[in-house]
């Protein structure tokens, strides 16, 4: 893998999505969103598990087969031919050797449907070449998600959905922030500060979990800090993976607007309220009321709000809130 660049967030990606000619037919599946948009913010670390396992290119296409010995990675046989070789052990060997080197990653974008990289809905066949089910995961993807359960992982195809895209990118920035405080030597103060900065994001994603997370940090002496932090981030990342509904955004923005009640002029307050209502009706995108809320915060400089990542969860230039 390439050496990391200093300032961008390190993200793993299926190599074919970056345009690497590593597919079974010698082709690629270049994702323009990854290479032309996200590459401004993410330092992509390409990885092709099938090439890493030594399968070379061109090669026979692969598929997953359910057998007595579990799920196997095998070449897709031509019609009327017997099942051929079995590459499961080679793939598992590669996976074992490479996963430890992926700890620095803050997210992973995977190629859909692949028997190695597919995150979900990968076809599983029986030994007679019949589809048994459509709910498998590629061998590499499955191992990645088990080894790093809080790592944001998404498929390239799902990034075409505006809500899933926004959710994945928000999770990457959230998780990157978390990793930075852990890498800097986690302290009780840093953990509490992280929670404070992300409170409104967590509230927007999952109100029930938000209410659990605060009490988890109420007494940081009751258990080792590392254990509390692992429990915290496990729950927090789960909450962050929930898509924020428009109603939840309305709730959080109204909550924020409450902080301005005494200090903002009446017509500014009215404008914020009108645009929150317009967003709730679906007349304007989230960026409209959010910009007014941010401008109000710029004027008032309320210290607690000034620290909330909810107002600035990722770079504006990504334009994600223009589409929600
Ligand atoms: S889907 Fe994964 S294994 Fe297949 S070519 Fe792309 S990177 Fe390689």
Boltz pocket constraint, residues with backbone or C-beta under 6 A from the ligand:
constraints:
  - pocket:
      binder: B
      contacts: [[A, 13], [A, 14], [A, 15], [A, 16], [A, 17], [A, 22], [A, 23], [A, 24], [A, 47], [A, 48], [A, 49], [A, 50], [A, 51], [A, 111], [A, 112], [A, 114], [A, 116], [A, 117]]
      max_distance: 6.0
